[in-house]
């Protein structure tokens, strides 16, 4: 069963229905900038390869200026750079809100509340791993096809097949879509079907 990759620096850029590039965000952004510099009417969309969320890139200026802005944004958005806790140990402090009876129970557990919560989270994450992989793949594929093929023929049928876990029908419904969009949608949805 394939695992869903963690959020990273990988992205894919499209100009309309045509894929420009995939890979590290800086490289993809520079290739997209080349397209935009040659065609000011280009319709560039860059998607995160894990979540399919749109990535905004400021293409003004030179390639070096574009990269510099991307680096500044990455540092500003890095959650590890701003979190309290013990980052060298991988421990991150965040607020948890529980009812008094939950705190009472946690206080009686060996190792205290933190150890008990970590054990509970580990257990729950293992128990729901397959379901979480499917959900994330479905959400990512849905986000991408909504942006790129929301008006395409058989869109609604394809979405129903995606959430029903029907790979054969999903592939059949997107067969007539532009090849780059279709292929990327299949790639994003693969984990949703692999675990069925």
C-alpha positions in Angstrom: 0.0 0.0 0.0 1.6 3.3 -1.1 2.0 5.9 1.5 1.0 9.5 0.9 4.0 11.7 0.8 4.4 14.5 3.3 4.0 18.1 2.3 7.2 19.2 0.7 8.7 21.4 -1.9 7.4 19.4 -4.9 5.0 21.1 -7.3 3.6 21.0 -10.8 2.9 23.9 -13.0 0.3 24.2 -15.8 -0.2 26.7 -18.6 -3.9 26.2 -19.3 -4.3 22.4 -19.8 -0.6 21.8 -20.6 1.9 20.7 -17.9 5.0 22.9 -17.9 7.1 21.2 -15.2 7.1 19.1 -12.0 9.7 19.1 -9.3 11.2 21.5 -6.7 9.1 24.7 -6.4 12.0 27.0 -7.4 12.8 25.1 -10.5 9.1 24.8 -11.5 8.5 28.5 -10.8 11.5 29.5 -13.0 10.2 27.3 -15.9 6.8 28.9 -15.5 8.4 32.3 -15.5 10.0 31.5 -18.9 6.7 30.6 -20.3 5.1 33.8 -18.9 8.0 36.0 -20.2 7.4 34.6 -23.7 3.6 34.8 -23.5 2.0 37.4 -21.2 -1.4 35.8 -21.8 -0.2 32.5 -20.4 -2.6 31.1 -17.6 -0.1 29.7 -15.1 -1.3 27.6 -12.2 1.1 25.9 -9.8 -0.1 23.1 -7.5 1.5 21.5 -4.5 2.1 17.9 -5.4 0.8 16.5 -2.1 -2.3 18.7 -1.3 -3.0 20.2 -4.8 -3.4 23.5 -3.1 -2.5 26.4 -5.4 0.8 28.0 -4.8 1.0 31.8 -5.5 4.2 33.0 -7.0 5.1 36.6 -7.7 6.7 36.4 -11.2 7.7 40.1 -11.3 11.4 41.0 -11.9 14.3 38.8 -12.8 14.5 35.0 -12.2 16.9 35.7 -9.2 14.3 38.0 -7.7 11.5 35.4 -8.1 13.7 32.8 -6.4 14.7 35.2 -3.6 11.0 35.9 -2.8 10.2 32.2 -2.8 13.0 31.6 -0.3 11.8 34.4 2.0 8.2 33.0 1.8 9.4 29.4 2.6 11.3 30.6 5.7 8.4 32.7 6.9 6.0 29.8 6.4 8.3 27.2 8.0 6.3 26.1 11.1 9.4 24.5 12.7 11.2 27.9 12.8 8.5 29.4 15.1 7.3 26.6 17.4 8.0 26.3 21.1 9.0 22.9 22.4 12.1 20.8 22.1 12.6 20.8 18.3 16.0 18.9 18.4 14.1 16.0 20.1 11.2 16.4 17.7 8.9 17.6 20.5 6.5 20.4 19.6 4.4 22.2 22.2 0.9 23.2 21.3 -2.3 23.9 23.2 -4.7 21.0 23.9 -8.2 21.7 25.2 -9.9 18.8 27.2 -12.6 18.5 29.6 -11.7 18.2 33.4 -12.5 14.5 33.5 -10.0 14.0 30.6 -7.3 15.8 32.4 -8.1 13.8 35.6 -7.7 10.5 33.7 -4.5 11.7 32.0 -3.0 12.6 35.3 -3.4 9.0 36.5 -1.5 7.5 33.5 2.1 6.3 33.8 4.4 9.1 32.5 1.7 11.7 32.8 -0.5 13.5 30.3 2.1 14.0 27.5 3.1 10.3 27.4 -0.5 9.1 27.5 -1.5 11.6 24.7 1.4 10.5 22.5 0.4 6.8 23.0 -3.2 7.6 22.2 -2.3 9.5 19.0 0.1 6.8 17.9 -2.7 4.2 18.3 -5.3 6.2 16.5 -3.0 7.2 13.7 -2.1 3.5 13.1 -5.7 2.4 13.3 -6.9 5.0 10.7 -3.8 5.0 8.5 -5.4 3.5 5.4 -8.6 5.6 5.7 -6.4 8.8 6.1 -4.4 7.9 3.0 -7.5 7.4 0.9 -9.1 10.6 2.3 -6.0 12.7 1.6 -5.7 11.3 -2.0 -9.4 11.9 -2.7 -9.2 15.5 -1.4 -6.0 16.3 -3.3 -7.4 14.8 -6.6 -10.7 16.6 -6.1 -9.0 20.0 -5.4 -6.9 19.6 -8.6 -9.7 18.5 -11.0 -12.0 21.1 -9.6 -9.5 23.8 -10.6 -8.5 22.3 -13.9 -11.5 20.4 -15.1 -14.5 21.7 -13.3 -16.2 22.4 -16.6 -14.9 19.3 -18.4 -17.3 16.6 -19.7 -18.1 13.9 -17.1 -16.6 16.0 -14.3 -19.4 15.2 -11.7 -19.4 11.5 -12.7 -15.6 11.4 -12.3 -15.9 12.9 -8.8 -18.6 10.4 -7.8 -16.3 7.6 -9.0 -13.3 9.0 -7.1 -15.2 9.2 -3.8 -16.8 5.8 -4.4 -13.4 4.2 -4.8 -14.2 3.1 -8.4 -10.9 3.4 -10.3 -12.1 1.9 -13.5 -15.1 4.3 -13.7 -12.9 7.3 -12.7 -10.5 6.5 -15.5 -13.3 6.1 -18.0 -14.9 9.4 -17.0 -11.7 11.4 -17.5 -10.6 9.7 -20.7 -11.7 12.7 -22.9 -9.9 15.3 -20.7 -6.7 16.9 -21.9 -3.9 14.4 -21.5 -1.7 16.4 -19.0 -4.7 17.1 -16.8 -6.0 13.5 -17.0 -2.5 12.0 -16.3 -2.0 14.3 -13.3 -5.4 13.5 -11.9 -4.7 9.8 -12.2 -1.4 10.2 -10.4 -3.1 12.2 -7.5 -5.9 9.7 -7.2 -3.8 6.5 -7.3 -3.4 6.2 -3.5 -7.2 6.4 -3.1 -7.7 3.4 -5.3 -4.6 1.4 -4.2 -6.0 0.9 -0.7 -9.5 -0.2 -1.8 
